[in-house]
Amino acid sequence: MRIVVTRRIPQPGLDRLKEVGPVRVWPHDRDMTRPEIIEEAREAEVLVTMLADKIDAEVIKALPRLGLIANYAVGYNNIDLEAAGKRGIIVTNTPGVLTEATADLTMALLLAAARRLVEGDRLVRQGEFKGAAPEFHLGFDLQGRVLGVYGLGRIGAAVARRARAFGLKIIYHNRRPNPELDRELEAGWVSFEELLADSDFISINAPLTDETRHRFTLREFQAMKRTAVIVNTGRGPIIKEADLAEALTTGLIGAAGLDVYEFEPAVEPRLLSIDNLVLAPHIGSATREVRTRMAHLAADNVVAFIQGRRPPNQVI
């Protein structure tokens, strides 16, 4: 079976794919456009996709031989599952392997935003550091404060475990409470309104759904503490970026850290000039170990499909 990979993945994954079929890897260091995906994969039975690839009904219709979409990501909101299901196309993902790395980055963003680390780095590099002073470059304490986790799944729970080591108290909002995690993390389920009002820090770790899209807008920022710090390593469109820019520049909230963006890779222009904001280039899973394990998982799904077995990480 012919396999098309929309962007180069770590070599061990490619080597495994080449054992079961001819592999065509997009040779350019950029995302493929919709027409390019259609042209490259028109005769392919297997398509290995990135989260940035929009595999909608139009693309699926244009790929008549396609039997498997192996997404090189945990999320799969880039794929039209209904259109794939109607065609009998299997969709897989790469879950579990990036939990700890993403939780590490979440805490890095939270700490950097709370302690104004990026601002300080820039100040020193520009030669503006004139020595420490009692009221110079003040940030926010973590000890004894409240972290509100929006989406206490695997990654959210991993963030909460790290946060407890910094002396943070944990509250969270999911559709429903999780008594097991309540006991482990000494956490408490709260309503969304309580999460906004009571949190000193908010970590967004939810998937992108119709319910979570634009869940954080100007109205929500107005309901938060003026000193609140919000971090998003979930999905970009959960925050309305224009409203976040307004909240940060008018002092509605204290600071923010982002690893994902509403219109990725584009970023709301106003955000780029805001000092109390830390911006990372979607690197939640960007460690050598994690990206290699993701390549192995994607290849495992493809190999199982070609060999007539159920892929281990089948979504539909």
N, C-alpha and C positions, 0 to 999 in steps of 0.2 A: 504494500500500500504506500502511496505517496504521502509524505509528511511535509508540511510547510510550517516553519517557525517564524513568527512575525518580527522577532528581534533576537539577537544572539543571547543565549543563556550560557551558564558555565559549562565548560567542555565535558565534564563527566556525564551530564545529561544528554548532550549531543552525541557522545560516543555510544550511549545506550540506545538512543533512537536509531542510529545508523546500523545497529545490529538487526533491526526488524524491518527496515525499508529505506528507500532513497529519501534523503532529507534535503530540503531546500531552505536555507536560512537567509532571511532578508539581510543583504550585505551592508546596508547603510546604518549609521549611528543616529537614527531618529525613528519616531513612530511612523508606521505606514498609514497612508490615507485610505479611505474606503475604496476608491477605484484601484489602488495598488493591491489591497488585500484580495479583491475580486479577481484581478488579473493574475496574481501569483498563485492563488489557491483554486482556480477554476476546475482543475482536474484532480485536486487533492481529496483524499479520504479522511485525512487527519489534519487539523489546524491547531497549532500550539500558539495561544494568544497571550498578550499582555493586558493588564488592567486598563491601559490607555486605548486599547483597540475596541471600537464600538461595533460589536457584532449584532446588528439589528436585523429586522425582518428582511430588509432589502439585500443585505449581504448574504444572509442565509439562503434566500431565494436564488441568488446568483451562483451558488455553489452546489450544483446538483449531485455531486458524488460524495459530499461531506457526510461522515458518520460520527465523528468525534470532534468536539472542541475541548481541548485541554488547556484550561486557563492557568497561567503561571502566576497565581495569586490566590489568596484566601477568599477575597470577595469575588463576586461574579455579576455585579450590577451592570457591567458593561455588555452583558449578553442578554438578548431577548429570549428568555427561557420558554415563553409560550410559543414563539415561532420555532425554536429548536425542537420542542416537544411535539409539535404538530408534524414535523418532518421525521420524527423518530431519531433525532440526533442526540447522542449522549454528551453531557456536559460534566466536566470534572474540575476540581480545584486543588489547592495545595495547603490544606489546613494544618494547624497545630504547630508547625515548625517555627513560626515567627513570633510566637507569643512573648517569649522572654526578651527578645531583642527590641520589640516594639514597646514593651513596658519600660525597658531601660531608657529608650529615647524619650518617652513621655516624662519620666522623672528628670531627664536632662533638660528638657524644655521648661518644665515647671521651675526647676532650680535656677536656670538661666534667666527666666523672666522675673522670678521673685527677687533675685539678687542683682538684677540689671547687669548681667555679665557681659552681654554683647555691647551694650552701651559703654561699659567700662573699658573693654578691649579697644573699641574704636577711639575712645578718649585718650588712652595711653599711646596708641599708634600715631595719633595726630599731634602728639606733643603737648597736650592740654592738661596732663596730670601734674599738679603743683604740690602734691603732698597730701597726706590724710588730714582730715579735719572733723570735728564732732558732728557736723551735720552734712558731711560730704557724701553724696552718692548713696543715699539710704534706700534700702529695699524692704522686704517683708519677711518676718519670721515664719518658720514652719511649725516649730515645736508648740504643741497644744492647740493648733488651729484645726479647721475642719476641711477635709477633702471630700467633695461631692463627685461621685463617679456616675456619669451618664452612660449606662450600658455596662453592667457588671457581668460580662461574659468571661471568657478565658483571659483576654488581654486586660480587661478592667479589673479582674481579680488579682492578676499579677501586679498591676500598678498599685492596687490597694495594699498588697503585702509589702511592697517596697516602701510605700508611704508610711506605714505603721512604724518602720524602723527610724523614720525621721520625726516620730512623735505626733503624727497627724491622726486625728480621729476620722473615722470613715462613715459617711452616709452614701446612699446610692439610690438611683431611680431606674427601675426596670418596669416592664409591664406588670410583673408580680414579684413579691418577695422571694428570696432564696434562703430558707432557714439554715441550710447547711453552711453557706458562706457567712451568714449572720453570726453563727457560732465561731467559725474559724477566725474571722476577721474582726470580731466584736463590732460588726457593722450594723447599721439600721436602715431599713427601707423607708423612704420618704416620698411624698408626692413630688411631682415636678416643681410645683410652686415652692414647696419647702426646700428643695434642692437649691433653687435660685436664691432664696432669701437667707439660707443658713450657711452656705458654703463660703469659705475663704478662698478655696481653690476648687476649680471644676475641671475634671478630665473627661473629655469626650472620647468614648471607646465603643460607640454604637455602630452598627452597619447602616448603610444608606437604604432607606425605604421611603414609601410615600409618607409615612408617619414622621420620620426623622428629618426629612428634607426641610431646610430652613426652620429647624426647631429653635435655633438661636437667632433672633432678630433684635431690632432695637427695643421692642417691648420686653424681651427677656433680659437684655442688658440693663434696662431701667429698673428691673426688679432685683438685680444683684447688688451686693455691697460695693461701695465706691472703691474699695481696696481689693476687690476680687481679682484673681488671676485665672484665666481660662486657657486651657491647652487642648488642641485638637490633633489627635493622631488616628482618628477614626476615618471619616470620609469628609472631604471638603465641603460639599453642598449642605452639610448639617448646619453650617454657619453661613448666614448671609453676609458676605464680606463687606459690602458697602456700609451695612449697619455696624459691623465691628469697627470699621474705620471711624465712624461717627462716635461710637462709644469710647474709643481710646483717646481721640483728640479732644473730646469734651469732658473727660474725666468721669464718665459714667462707671467705668471699671478701671482697675489699677494697671493691668498688664495682660499680655497674651503671648502664647507660643503656638505656632502652626507648623505642621509637617505636611498637611494636605490642603488643597485649595478648591474653591468652588468651581472655577473654570480651568482647572489644571491642564497644561502647564502655565497658562496665563494667571496673573495675580492682579487683584484689584489695585490700580495704580496708586491710590491714596495710601495703601498699606506700606508701600516701599519707603516712604519718608517718615514713618512713625517710629520714634525712639523706643517707646515702651512696648515693643513687639519683637519677638524672636522668630525668624523665618528659617525653616529647614527645607531642603529640596526633596521631600518625600523619601526619607531614608530610614523609615521605621524598621524595615527588614534588611537594611543594607549592611550586613556583615558577610564576610566571605563564607563563613560556615552556614549561615541561614540560606543565602542565595544558592549555594551548592545543594543543600538539602531540598530546596524547592525544585531545583532542576531534576534531582533524582525522583521526587514525587511525581512531577509532570511526566517524566519518562516512564515511571511505573504504570501510570494510568494509560499511556499510549500502548505500551507493550501488552498489557492485559487485554485491551480492546482488540489489538491485532491478532492476539492468540485466542480470541473467542471467549475470554473470561470477563467477568464483571470488574470494571476498574475499581481499585480500592477506595477512591475518593469521588465516587459518582454523586453528582448533585441531582441530575434527572436522567 
